[in-house]
Amino acid sequence: MKAMNNIILPPLFPGEVLPPLNALFEKSIDTVKSIQSLPLPLDTLKHRLNETLQFHSQSKLSQKDILDTLIILAESWKKKSFPYRKVAEEWLPITTGFSREMIRECLDITLEEFKLDKLTQCFLELGICNTESKFHLHIHAGNVFTSGLFGIIYGLLSLNPQLVKPSSEEPLFPWLFVHSIIILNPSLAAHLAYYNWPGGTKTHEEVVFAYSDKIFAYGDDNTISDMNNRMPSSVQFHGYGHKFSFGFISNDNLLMEDFSEIARRIAYDVALYEQQGCMSPHFILIESDSFDIVVKLGNKLAEEMNSLEVKLPAGIKSIEEKSLIKSIRDELSFQSSLNHGIKLLESNNSLNWTVVCLQNTQVPISCLNRFIYLVLFPKKETIGELLKPFIGKIQTIGYWGSLKQLNGLTSELSALRANRFCLLGEMQKPAIKERHRGKPNPEDFYEKY
């Protein structure tokens, strides 16, 4: 039996020699049990934070210098031969549970936003930043490994010093990204640091909170609420808790006989990140008076979900996830034997995907891992009334239909206070300025003159 090891990611602070990438990842992947971070004693942490602020005060970098570095960095990450990209593709399946093909796809769609014109637009939106810097702390969640990048980009362009605290579940990608930035432009070490402490360790959090001017935190509602209650009054806290997304197909688009295009789009939105992110759809409302239409789309979606397994194989599920999927499937199977208004479609001999067609209009919350509901939505119903209990909790609405039909829904959809609105098939592709919550708010990251 092979001896199992852990890979330990050291902190990244200004003024220190960066650990060589190859030395850390020279082990055979099948001998590595986990990837963890190296904690620091509190006195050492305080010393490193003081040094970070001192290095930043001496930095001569301009916004244009950072913009130029980011453009080169993005082009480097897009190359499959880039050492950091290679490490990410090989090792992220350990920390995320995603397949290597999924890792590649998610990296590609994220890096598409890091183009010259889009980064330049971010730069122009920020404008000229105040010389009085603000220390930013980014606390990442572990469900979507790329989600924290946009905040880091805005933070860098705002010329503020910042510390990235990754999720303990997925510490690798933020470490690789920060490491690659500093290797490309060592002067940026004065603007960006990486340190991970065990989540909920109040002694470490109190120290870092005391140094911070602004904190951007992602996590579940309880985590965000707990941090907010312990936040010093001097800190501007931006907490982003749980939200969910859904799709809507208007009636005028259901007259077509072939559902291939819309099924392909839904399957893609559901599969990306294994449905773990707040932009992943939990259900699709289908505006129609015919349940047969819903079942027809469900059958086509099942075909597409099955086909997509070739391009994007399903990831590894925990024992708890497997048990939950199986129990919900069993319950739905029993209900469908008694109720013709339920149609269950599932992957053969696996838990890789599930499609559920529902005749009774409701708001089903998915157990995730490619588990999607198609819900009949009679034309007499109002979407605002159905989703009223979830106002303020909706991240993205994916739409498929005509512009005329959309105009008729504008007031209802606006009342839901969703953060983002897009076409189905693009729910997992937010623009860089739509980063975590859909609405660009660069003022969060800087102070203008």
NORQUIQUI-V398184 format. One record per pair of residues at least 12 apart in sequence whose ideal C-beta (glycine too) atoms are under 10 Angstrom apart, sorted by the first residue. I is the first residue (numbers start at 1). J is the second residue. If there is no record, write none. Layout:
I&J + I&J
//
This chain:
2&28 + 2&30 + 2&31 + 3&31 + 3&33 + 4&30 + 4&31 + 4&32 + 4&33 + 4&34 + 5&27 + 5&28 + 5&31 + 5&32 + 5&33 + 5&34 + 6&27 + 6&32 + 6&33 + 6&34 + 6&35 + 6&36 + 7&24 + 7&25 + 7&26 + 7&27 + 7&29 + 7&32 + 7&33 + 7&34 + 7&35 + 7&36 + 7&37 + 7&91 + 7&94 + 7&95 + 7&171 + 7&172 + 8&24 + 8&34 + 8&35 + 8&36 + 8&37 + 8&38 + 8&39 + 9&24 + 9&35 + 9&36 + 9&37 + 9&38 + 9&166 + 9&171 + 9&172 + 9&174 + 9&175 + 9&176 + 9&179 + 9&194 + 9&196 + 10&24 + 10&37 + 10&38 + 10&40 + 10&175 + 10&179 + 10&194 + 10&195 + 10&196 + 11&37 + 11&38 + 11&39 + 11&40 + 11&44 + 11&45 + 11&48 + 11&163 + 11&175 + 11&193 + 11&194 + 11&195 + 11&196 + 11&197 + 12&48 + 12&163 + 12&164 + 12&174 + 12&175 + 12&178 + 12&179 + 12&181 + 12&182 + 12&189 + 12&192 + 12&193 + 12&194 + 12&195 + 13&40 + 13&44 + 13&45 + 13&47 + 13&48 + 13&49 + 13&51 + 13&52 + 13&55 + 13&163 + 13&189 + 13&192 + 13&193 + 13&194 + 13&195 + 14&48 + 14&51 + 14&52 + 14&53 + 14&54 + 14&55 + 14&56 + 14&58 + 14&59 + 14&161 + 14&182 + 14&186 + 14&187 + 14&188 + 14&189 + 14&190 + 14&191 + 14&192 + 14&193 + 15&48 + 15&51 + 15&52 + 15&54 + 15&55 + 15&189 + 15&190 + 16&48 + 16&51 + 16&189 + 16&193 + 18&178 + 18&179 + 18&182 + 18&183 + 18&186 + 18&189 + 19&175 + 19&179 + 21&83 + 21&84 + 21&86 + 21&87 + 21&176 + 21&179 + 21&180 + 21&183 + 22&83 + 22&87 + 24&87 + 24&91 + 24&175 + 24&179 + 25&83 + 25&86 + 25&87 + 25&90 + 25&91 + 25&172 + 25&176 + 29&90 + 29&91 + 29&93 + 29&94 + 32&91 + 32&94 + 33&94 + 34&94 + 34&95 + 34&171 + 35&91 + 35&92 + 35&94 + 35&95 + 35&169 + 35&170 + 35&171 + 35&172 + 35&175 + 36&95 + 36&168 + 36&171 + 36&172 + 36&196 + 36&198 + 37&165 + 37&166 + 37&168 + 37&171 + 37&172 + 37&175 + 37&194 + 37&195 + 37&196 + 37&197 + 37&198 + 38&195 + 38&196 + 38&197 + 39&195 + 39&196 + 39&197 + 39&198 + 39&201 + 39&204 + 40&195 + 40&196 + 40&197 + 40&204 + 40&207 + 42&197 + 42&203 + 42&204 + 42&206 + 42&207 + 43&207 + 45&195 + 45&197 + 45&203 + 45&204 + 45&207 + 45&208 + 45&211 + 46&207 + 46&208 + 46&210 + 46&211 + 48&163 + 48&193 + 48&195 + 49&135 + 49&161 + 49&163 + 49&193 + 49&195 + 49&207 + 49&208 + 49&210 + 49&211 + 49&212 + 50&211 + 51&190 + 51&193 + 52&135 + 52&161 + 52&162 + 52&163 + 52&189 + 52&190 + 52&191 + 52&192 + 52&193 + 52&195 + 52&211 + 53&133 + 53&135 + 53&161 + 53&190 + 53&211 + 54&161 + 54&190 + 55&161 + 55&187 + 55&189 + 55&190 + 55&191 + 55&193 + 56&133 + 56&135 + 56&159 + 56&160 + 56&161 + 56&162 + 56&189 + 56&190 + 56&191 + 56&192 + 56&193 + 57&133 + 57&161 + 57&190 + 58&190 + 59&133 + 59&159 + 59&161 + 59&187 + 59&188 + 59&189 + 59&190 + 59&191 + 60&187 + 60&190 + 61&156 + 61&159 + 61&185 + 61&187 + 61&188 + 61&190 + 61&191 + 62&129 + 62&159 + 63&123 + 63&126 + 63&127 + 63&128 + 63&129 + 63&156 + 63&157 + 63&158 + 63&159 + 63&446 + 64&123 + 64&157 + 65&159 + 65&185 + 65&187 + 65&188 + 66&119 + 66&123 + 66&153 + 66&156 + 66&157 + 66&158 + 66&159 + 66&181 + 66&185 + 66&187 + 66&188 + 66&191 + 66&192 + 67&116 + 67&119 + 67&120 + 67&122 + 67&123 + 67&126 + 67&153 + 67&156 + 67&157 + 68&116 + 68&119 + 68&185 + 69&156 + 69&181 + 69&184 + 69&185 + 69&187 + 69&188 + 70&114 + 70&116 + 70&119 + 70&122 + 70&123 + 70&152 + 70&153 + 70&156 + 70&157 + 70&181 + 70&184 + 70&185 + 70&188 + 71&114 + 71&115 + 71&116 + 71&119 + 71&120 + 72&184 + 72&185 + 73&111 + 73&114 + 73&119 + 73&153 + 73&177 + 73&180 + 73&181 + 73&183 + 73&184 + 73&185 + 73&188 + 74&110 + 74&111 + 74&112 + 74&113 + 74&114 + 74&115 + 74&116 + 74&118 + 74&119 + 74&153 + 75&111 + 75&114 + 75&115 + 75&116 + 76&111 + 76&180 + 76&183 + 76&184 + 77&107 + 77&108 + 77&110 + 77&111 + 77&114 + 77&176 + 77&177 + 77&180 + 78&107 + 78&108 + 78&111 + 78&112 + 78&114 + 78&115 + 80&104 + 80&107 + 80&108 + 82&180 + 83&176 + 83&180 + 83&183 + 84&173 + 84&175 + 84&176 + 84&177 + 84&179 + 84&180 + 84&181 + 84&183 + 84&184 + 85&103 + 85&104 + 85&107 + 85&111 + 85&176 + 85&180 + 87&172 + 87&173 + 87&175 + 87&176 + 87&179 + 87&180 + 88&100 + 88&103 + 88&104 + 88&106 + 88&107 + 88&145 + 88&172 + 88&173 + 88&176 + 88&177 + 88&180 + 89&101 + 89&103 + 89&104 + 89&107 + 90&103 + 91&103 + 91&172 + 91&173 + 91&176 + 92&104 + 92&106 + 92&107 + 92&145 + 92&170 + 92&172 + 92&173 + 92&176 + 93&315 + 93&316 + 94&170 + 94&172 + 94&316 + 95&142 + 95&145 + 95&166 + 95&167 + 95&168 + 95&169 + 95&170 + 95&171 + 95&172 + 95&173 + 96&142 + 96&143 + 96&144 + 96&145 + 96&169 + 96&170 + 96&172 + 96&173 + 96&273 + 96&274 + 96&276 + 96&315 + 96&316 + 97&169 + 97&170 + 97&274 + 97&276 + 97&314 + 97&315 + 97&316 + 97&317 + 97&318 + 97&321 + 97&369 + 98&145 + 98&170 + 98&272 + 98&273 + 98&274 + 98&276 + 98&312 + 98&313 + 98&314 + 98&315 + 98&316 + 99&274 + 99&309 + 99&312 + 99&313 + 99&314 + 99&315 + 99&316 + 100&313 + 100&315 + 101&309 + 101&310 + 101&311 + 101&312 + 101&313 + 101&315 + 102&271 + 102&272 + 102&273 + 102&274 + 102&311 + 102&312 + 102&313 + 102&314 + 102&315 + 103&145 + 103&146 + 103&173 + 103&315 + 104&312 + 105&268 + 105&271 + 105&272 + 105&273 + 105&311 + 105&312 + 105&428 + 106&144 + 106&145 + 106&146 + 106&173 + 106&272 + 106&273 + 106&277 + 106&312 + 106&428 + 107&145 + 107&146 + 107&173 + 109&146 + 109&272 + 109&426 + 109&428 + 109&429 + 109&430 + 110&144 + 110&145 + 110&146 + 110&147 + 110&149 + 110&150 + 110&428 + 110&429 + 110&430 + 110&432 + 111&146 + 111&149 + 112&429 + 112&431 + 112&432 + 113&146 + 113&149 + 113&150 + 113&153 + 113&429 + 113&430 + 113&431 + 113&432 + 113&433 + 113&434 + 113&435 + 114&149 + 114&150 + 114&153 + 114&432 + 115&432 + 118&153 + 118&431 + 118&432 + 118&433 + 119&153 + 119&157 + 119&432 + 121&431 + 121&432 + 121&433 + 121&440 + 122&150 + 122&153 + 122&154 + 122&156 + 122&157 + 122&158 + 122&431 + 122&432 + 122&433 + 122&435 + 122&440 + 122&442 + 122&445 + 123&153 + 123&154 + 123&157 + 123&442 + 124&442 + 125&154 + 125&157 + 125&433 + 125&440 + 125&441 + 125&442 + 125&443 + 125&445 + 126&154 + 126&157 + 126&158 + 126&159 + 126&442 + 126&443 + 126&445 + 126&446 + 126&448 + 127&158 + 127&442 + 127&446 + 127&448 + 127&449 + 128&159 + 128&446 + 128&448 + 128&449 + 129&157 + 129&158 + 129&159 + 129&160 + 129&445 + 129&446 + 129&447 + 129&448 + 129&449 + 130&158 + 130&159 + 130&160 + 130&446 + 130&447 + 130&448 + 130&449 + 131&159 + 131&447 + 131&449 + 132&160 + 132&213 + 132&447 + 133&158 + 133&159 + 133&160 + 133&161 + 133&162 + 133&191 + 133&213 + 133&446 + 133&447 + 134&155 + 134&158 + 134&159 + 134&160 + 134&161 + 134&162 + 134&212 + 134&213 + 134&214 + 134&236 + 134&445 + 134&446 + 134&447 + 135&160 + 135&161 + 135&162 + 135&163 + 135&208 + 135&211 + 135&212 + 135&213 + 135&214 + 135&215 + 135&235 + 136&151 + 136&152 + 136&154 + 136&155 + 136&156 + 136&158 + 136&160 + 136&161 + 136&162 + 136&163 + 136&164 + 136&191 + 136&192 + 136&212 + 136&213 + 136&214 + 136&215 + 136&216 + 136&236 + 136&238 + 136&444 + 136&445 + 136&446 + 137&155 + 137&162 + 137&163 + 137&164 + 137&165 + 137&195 + 137&205 + 137&208 + 137&209 + 137&211 + 137&212 + 137&213 + 137&214 + 137&215 + 137&216 + 137&217 + 137&235 + 137&237 + 138&151 + 138&152 + 138&155 + 138&162 + 138&163 + 138&164 + 138&165 + 138&166 + 138&174 + 138&192 + 138&194 + 138&214 + 138&215 + 138&216 + 138&217 + 138&218 + 138&238 + 139&163 + 139&164 + 139&165 + 139&166 + 139&167 + 139&199 + 139&205 + 139&208 + 139&215 + 139&216 + 139&217 + 139&218 + 139&219 + 139&223 + 139&224 + 139&227 + 139&239 + 139&240 + 140&152 + 140&164 + 140&165 + 140&166 + 140&167 + 140&169 + 140&170 + 140&171 + 140&173 + 140&174 + 140&196 + 140&216 + 140&217 + 140&218 + 140&219 + 141&166 + 141&167 + 141&169 + 141&170 + 141&199 + 141&217 + 141&218 + 141&219 + 141&220 + 141&223 + 141&224 + 141&240 + 141&241 + 141&242 + 141&276 + 141&277 + 141&278 + 141&436 + 142&166 + 142&167 + 142&168 + 142&169 + 142&170 + 142&171 + 142&173 + 142&199 + 142&218 + 142&219 + 142&276 + 143&167 + 143&169 + 143&170 + 143&218 + 143&219 + 143&220 + 143&273 + 143&274 + 143&275 + 143&276 + 143&277 + 143&278 + 143&280 + 143&368 + 144&167 + 144&170 + 144&218 + 144&272 + 144&273 + 144&274 + 144&276 + 144&277 + 144&278 + 144&279 + 144&280 + 144&428 + 144&436 + 145&166 + 145&167 + 145&169 + 145&170 + 145&171 + 145&172 + 145&173 + 145&174 + 145&176 + 145&177 + 145&273 + 145&276 + 145&277 + 146&173 + 146&174 + 146&177 + 146&273 + 146&277 + 147&167 + 147&173 + 147&218 + 147&240 + 147&273 + 147&277 + 147&278 + 147&279 + 147&430 + 147&435 + 147&436 + 148&164 + 148&165 + 148&166 + 148&167 + 148&173 + 148&174 + 148&177 + 148&216 + 148&218 + 148&435 + 148&436 + 149&173 + 149&174 + 149&177 + 149&432 + 149&435 + 149&436 + 150&430 + 150&431 + 150&432 + 150&433 + 150&434 + 150&435 + 150&436 + 150&440 + 151&164 + 151&216 + 151&218 + 151&238 + 151&240 + 151&435 + 151&436 + 151&444 + 151&445 + 152&164 + 152&174 + 152&177 + 152&178 + 152&181 + 152&192 + 152&216 + 152&435 + 153&432 + 153&433 + 153&435 + 153&445 + 154&216 + 154&432 + 154&433 + 154&435 + 154&440 + 154&441 + 154&442 + 154&444 + 154&445 + 154&446 + 155&191 + 155&192 + 155&214 + 155&216 + 155&444 + 155&445 + 155&446 + 156&181 + 156&188 + 156&191 + 156&192 + 156&445 + 157&191 + 157&442 + 157&445 + 157&446 + 158&191 + 158&214 + 158&442 + 158&443 + 158&444 + 158&445 + 158&446 + 158&447 + 158&448 + 159&191 + 159&445 + 159&446 + 160&191 + 160&192 + 160&213 + 160&214 + 160&445 + 160&446 + 160&447 + 161&190 + 161&191 + 161&192 + 161&193 + 161&211 + 161&213 + 162&178 + 162&191 + 162&192 + 162&193 + 162&194 + 162&212 + 162&214 + 162&216 + 162&445 + 163&178 + 163&192 + 163&193 + 163&194 + 163&195 + 163&208 + 163&211 + 163&212 + 163&215 + 164&177 + 164&178 + 164&192 + 164&193 + 164&194 + 164&195 + 164&196 + 165&193 + 165&194 + 165&195 + 165&196 + 165&197 + 165&199 + 165&204 + 165&205 + 165&208 + 165&215 + 165&217 + 166&178 + 166&194 + 166&195 + 166&196 + 166&199 + 167&196 + 167&199 + 167&218 + 167&219 + 168&196 + 168&197 + 168&198 + 168&199 + 168&200 + 168&201 + 169&199 + 171&194 + 171&196 + 174&194 + 174&196 + 175&194 + 175&195 + 175&196 + 176&194 + 177&192 + 177&194 + 178&192 + 178&193 + 178&194 + 179&194 + 181&194 + 182&194 + 195&208 + 199&219 + 199&223 + 200&223 + 200&226 + 200&227 + 202&226 + 202&230 + 205&226 + 205&227 + 205&230 + 205&231 + 206&230 + 206&232 + 209&227 + 209&230 + 209&231 + 209&232 + 209&234 + 209&235 + 209&237 + 210&232 + 210&234 + 210&235 + 211&235 + 212&231 + 212&232 + 212&234 + 212&235 + 212&236 + 212&237 + 213&234 + 213&235 + 213&236 + 213&447 + 214&235 + 214&236 + 214&237 + 214&238 + 214&444 + 214&445 + 214&446 + 215&227 + 215&228 + 215&231 + 215&232 + 215&235 + 215&236 + 215&237 + 215&238 + 215&239 + 216&236 + 216&237 + 216&238 + 216&239 + 216&240 + 216&435 + 216&436 + 216&444 + 216&445 + 217&231 + 217&237 + 217&238 + 217&239 + 217&240 + 217&241 + 218&238 + 218&239 + 218&240 + 218&241 + 218&242 + 218&278 + 218&436 + 218&437 + 219&239 + 219&240 + 219&241 + 219&242 + 220&241 + 220&242 + 221&239 + 221&241 + 221&242 + 221&243 + 221&393 + 222&241 + 222&242 + 223&239 + 223&241 + 223&242 + 224&237 + 224&238 + 224&239 + 224&240 + 224&241 + 224&242 + 225&239 + 225&241 + 226&239 + 227&239 + 228&241 + 236&444 + 238&436 + 238&437 + 238&441 + 238&444 + 238&445 + 240&278 + 240&395 + 240&419 + 240&436 + 240&437 + 241&278 + 241&393 + 242&278 + 242&393 + 242&395 + 243&277 + 243&278 + 243&279 + 243&390 + 243&392 + 243&393 + 243&394 + 243&395 + 243&396 + 243&418 + 243&419 + 243&436 + 243&437 + 243&438 + 244&277 + 244&278 + 244&279 + 244&280 + 244&281 + 244&282 + 244&283 + 244&363 + 244&365 + 244&366 + 244&390 + 244&393 + 244&394 + 244&395 + 244&396 + 245&269 + 245&275 + 245&277 + 245&278 + 245&279 + 245&280 + 245&281 + 245&282 + 245&283 + 245&394 + 245&395 + 245&396 + 245&397 + 245&398 + 245&418 + 245&419 + 245&420 + 245&422 + 245&427 + 245&428 + 246&280 + 246&281 + 246&282 + 246&283 + 246&284 + 246&285 + 246&363 + 246&364 + 246&365 + 246&366 + 246&372 + 246&373 + 246&375 + 246&383 + 246&387 + 246&390 + 246&394 + 246&395 + 246&396 + 246&397 + 246&398 + 246&416 + 246&418 + 246&427 + 247&262 + 247&265 + 247&266 + 247&269 + 247&270 + 247&281 + 247&282 + 247&283 + 247&284 + 247&285 + 247&286 + 247&372 + 247&374 + 247&375 + 247&396 + 247&397 + 247&398 + 247&399 + 247&400 + 247&422 + 247&423 + 247&424 + 247&425 + 247&427 + 248&281 + 248&283 + 248&284 + 248&285 + 248&286 + 248&287 + 248&377 + 248&383 + 248&397 + 248&398 + 248&399 + 248&400 + 248&401 + 248&405 + 248&406 + 248&409 + 248&413 + 248&421 + 248&424 + 249&262 + 249&266 + 249&284 + 249&285 + 249&286 + 249&287 + 249&288 + 249&293 + 249&294 + 249&297 + 249&374 + 249&377 + 249&398 + 249&399 + 249&400 + 249&401 + 249&405 + 249&424 + 250&285 + 250&286 + 250&287 + 250&288 + 250&377 + 250&379 + 250&399 + 250&400 + 250&401 + 250&402 + 250&404 + 250&405 + 250&406 + 250&408 + 250&409 + 251&286 + 251&287 + 251&288 + 251&289 + 251&290 + 251&293 + 251&377 + 251&378 + 251&379 + 251&401 + 251&402 + 251&405 + 252&287 + 252&401 + 252&402 + 252&404 + 252&405 + 253&286 + 253&287 + 253&399 + 253&400 + 253&401 + 253&402 + 253&405 + 254&286 + 254&287 + 254&288 + 254&290 + 254&293 + 254&294 + 254&296 + 254&297 + 254&400 + 254&401 + 255&293 + 257&296 + 258&300 + 259&293 + 259&296 + 259&297 + 259&298 + 259&299 + 259&300 + 259&301 + 259&303 + 259&304 + 260&300 + 260&303 + 260&304 + 261&300 + 261&304 + 261&400 + 261&424 + 261&425 + 262&284 + 262&286 + 262&297 + 262&300 + 262&301 + 262&304 + 262&400 + 262&401 + 262&424 + 262&425 + 263&296 + 263&297 + 263&298 + 263&299 + 263&300 + 263&301 + 263&302 + 263&303 + 263&304 + 263&305 + 263&307 + 263&355 + 263&424 + 264&300 + 264&301 + 264&303 + 264&304 + 264&305 + 264&307 + 264&308 + 264&424 + 264&425 + 265&301 + 265&304 + 265&398 + 265&400 + 265&423 + 265&424 + 265&425 + 265&426 + 265&427 + 266&281 + 266&284 + 266&297 + 266&300 + 266&301 + 266&304 + 266&305 + 266&355 + 266&372 + 266&374 + 266&398 + 266&400 + 266&424 + 266&425 + 266&427 + 267&300 + 267&301 + 267&302 + 267&303 + 267&304 + 267&305 + 267&306 + 267&307 + 267&308 + 267&309 + 267&312 + 267&353 + 267&355 + 267&370 + 267&372 + 267&425 + 268&304 + 268&305 + 268&308 + 268&311 + 268&312 + 268&424 + 268&425 + 268&426 + 268&427 + 268&428 + 268&429 + 269&281 + 269&284 + 269&372 + 269&396 + 269&398 + 269&422 + 269&423 + 269&424 + 269&425 + 269&426 + 269&427 + 269&428 + 269&429 + 270&282 + 270&284 + 270&301 + 270&304 + 270&305 + 270&308 + 270&353 + 270&354 + 270&355 + 270&366 + 270&368 + 270&369 + 270&370 + 270&371 + 270&372 + 270&427 + 270&428 + 271&304 + 271&305 + 271&308 + 271&309 + 271&311 + 271&312 + 271&313 + 271&314 + 271&315 + 271&352 + 271&353 + 271&369 + 271&370 + 271&372 + 271&428 + 272&308 + 272&312 + 272&370 + 272&427 + 272&428 + 272&429 + 273&315 + 273&368 + 273&428 + 274&312 + 274&314 + 274&315 + 274&316 + 274&317 + 274&321 + 274&352 + 274&368 + 274&369 + 274&370 + 274&371 + 275&353 + 275&366 + 275&367 + 275&368 + 275&369 + 275&370 + 275&371 + 275&372 + 275&428 + 276&315 + 276&368 + 276&369 + 277&368 + 277&395 + 277&396 + 277&427 + 277&428 + 278&393 + 278&394 + 278&395 + 278&396 + 278&419 + 278&420 + 278&436 + 278&437 + 278&438 + 279&395 + 279&396 + 279&398 + 279&419 + 279&420 + 279&422 + 279&426 + 279&427 + 279&428 + 279&429 + 279&430 + 279&434 + 279&436 + 279&438 + 280&366 + 280&368 + 280&370 + 280&372 + 280&395 + 280&396 + 280&427 + 280&428 + 281&366 + 281&372 + 281&373 + 281&395 + 281&396 + 281&397 + 281&398 + 281&424 + 281&427 + 281&428 + 282&363 + 282&364 + 282&365 + 282&366 + 282&367 + 282&368 + 282&371 + 282&372 + 282&373 + 283&356 + 283&358 + 283&362 + 283&363 + 283&364 + 283&365 + 283&366 + 283&371 + 283&372 + 283&373 + 283&374 + 283&375 + 283&377 + 284&297 + 284&298 + 284&301 + 284&355 + 284&372 + 284&373 + 284&374 + 284&375 + 284&377 + 284&398 + 284&400 + 284&424 + 285&361 + 285&363 + 285&373 + 285&374 + 285&375 + 285&376 + 285&377 + 285&381 + 285&383 + 285&386 + 285&387 + 285&397 + 286&298 + 286&357 + 286&358 + 286&374 + 286&375 + 286&376 + 286&377 + 286&378 + 286&400 + 287&376 + 287&377 + 287&378 + 287&379 + 287&381 + 287&383 + 287&401 + 287&405 + 287&409 + 288&376 + 288&377 + 288&378 + 288&379 + 289&376 + 289&377 + 289&378 + 289&379 + 289&380 + 290&359 + 290&376 + 290&378 + 291&340 + 291&341 + 291&342 + 291&343 + 291&357 + 291&358 + 291&359 + 291&360 + 291&374 + 291&376 + 292&357 + 292&376 + 293&357 + 293&374 + 293&376 + 294&341 + 294&343 + 294&357 + 294&358 + 294&359 + 294&374 + 294&375 + 294&376 + 294&377 + 295&343 + 295&345 + 295&357 + 295&359 + 295&374 + 295&376 + 296&357 + 297&355 + 297&357 + 297&374 + 298&343 + 298&344 + 298&345 + 298&355 + 298&356 + 298&357 + 298&358 + 298&372 + 298&373 + 298&374 + 299&343 + 299&345 + 299&355 + 299&357 + 300&355 + 301&345 + 301&353 + 301&355 + 301&357 + 301&372 + 301&374 + 302&343 + 302&345 + 302&346 + 302&347 + 302&353 + 302&354 + 302&355 + 302&357 + 303&345 + 303&355 + 304&353 + 304&355 + 305&345 + 305&346 + 305&347 + 305&352 + 305&353 + 305&354 + 305&355 + 305&370 + 305&372 + 306&345 + 306&347 + 306&348 + 306&352 + 306&353 + 308&352 + 308&353 + 308&370 + 309&347 + 309&350 + 309&352 + 309&353 + 309&370 + 312&370 + 313&352 + 314&347 + 314&350 + 314&351 + 314&352 + 314&353 + 314&369 + 314&370 + 315&352 + 315&369 + 315&370 + 317&351 + 317&352 + 317&368 + 317&369 + 318&369 + 321&351 + 321&367 + 321&368 + 321&369 + 321&371 + 322&351 + 322&369 + 323&351 + 324&351 + 324&367 + 324&368 + 324&369 + 324&371 + 325&346 + 325&351 + 325&352 + 325&353 + 325&354 + 325&367 + 325&368 + 325&369 + 325&370 + 325&371 + 326&351 + 327&367 + 328&344 + 328&354 + 328&356 + 328&364 + 328&366 + 328&367 + 328&371 + 329&344 + 329&346 + 329&351 + 329&354 + 329&356 + 329&367 + 329&371 + 330&344 + 331&344 + 332&344 + 332&346 + 332&354 + 332&356 + 332&358 + 332&373 + 333&346 + 335&356 + 335&358 + 336&356 + 336&357 + 339&358 + 339&359 + 339&360 + 340&359 + 341&357 + 341&358 + 341&359 + 341&360 + 341&376 + 342&356 + 342&357 + 342&358 + 342&359 + 342&360 + 343&355 + 343&356 + 343&357 + 343&358 + 343&359 + 343&374 + 344&356 + 344&357 + 345&357 + 345&372 + 345&374 + 346&371 + 347&370 + 351&369 + 351&370 + 351&371 + 352&369 + 352&370 + 353&369 + 353&370 + 353&371 + 353&372 + 354&366 + 354&367 + 354&369 + 354&370 + 354&371 + 354&372 + 354&373 + 355&370 + 355&371 + 355&372 + 355&373 + 355&374 + 356&371 + 356&372 + 356&373 + 356&374 + 356&375 + 357&373 + 357&374 + 357&375 + 357&376 + 358&373 + 358&374 + 358&375 + 358&376 + 359&375 + 359&376 + 359&378 + 360&375 + 360&376 + 361&375 + 361&376 + 361&377 + 361&378 + 361&381 + 361&386 + 362&375 + 362&376 + 362&386 + 363&375 + 363&386 + 363&387 + 363&388 + 363&389 + 363&390 + 365&390 + 382&409 + 382&412 + 382&415 + 383&397 + 383&409 + 383&412 + 383&413 + 383&415 + 383&416 + 384&409 + 384&411 + 384&412 + 384&413 + 384&414 + 384&415 + 384&416 + 385&412 + 385&415 + 386&412 + 386&416 + 387&412 + 387&413 + 387&415 + 387&416 + 387&418 + 388&415 + 388&416 + 390&416 + 390&417 + 390&418 + 391&415 + 391&416 + 391&417 + 391&418 + 392&416 + 392&417 + 392&418 + 392&419 + 393&416 + 393&417 + 393&418 + 394&413 + 394&416 + 394&417 + 394&418 + 394&419 + 394&420 + 395&418 + 395&419 + 395&420 + 395&427 + 395&430 + 395&436 + 395&437 + 395&438 + 396&418 + 396&419 + 396&420 + 396&421 + 396&422 + 396&426 + 396&427 + 396&428 + 396&430 + 396&434 + 396&437 + 396&438 + 397&409 + 397&413 + 397&416 + 397&418 + 397&419 + 397&420 + 397&421 + 397&422 + 397&424 + 397&427 + 397&438 + 398&420 + 398&421 + 398&422 + 398&423 + 398&424 + 398&425 + 398&426 + 398&427 + 398&428 + 399&413 + 399&421 + 399&422 + 399&423 + 399&424 + 399&426 + 399&427 + 400&423 + 400&424 + 400&425 + 401&423 + 401&424 + 406&421 + 418&438 + 419&434 + 419&436 + 419&437 + 419&438 + 419&439 + 420&434 + 420&437 + 420&438 + 420&439 + 421&438 + 422&434 + 422&438
//
